[in-house]
Amino acid sequence: MKRYSKTAAQQCRFYEVDNIFEYMVETYINGNHSTLRRLYRELNKEARKDFIGFLLVECPPQYHTEILQEIV
């Protein structure tokens, strides 16, 4: 199923998670890099910006560069 231009709230409901951004980071840490890329592409432009902000503020610094390289 192709999903595009979804808000973070829509993604939380669809994937039945409390925080889609946390879920995305967890998938990366667990080695599911392609899942992270797919989830990121499903977000709309504003939600993508919000994810980057979440990543830089809430996630351990050792993952910043790796995840940013994965999603661009």
PyMOL commands that set and color helices and strands:
alter all, ss='L'
color gray80, all
select helices_A, chain A and resi 8-15+20-29+33-42+45-58+61-71
alter helices_A, ss='H'
color red, helices_A
deselect
rebuild
show_as cartoon
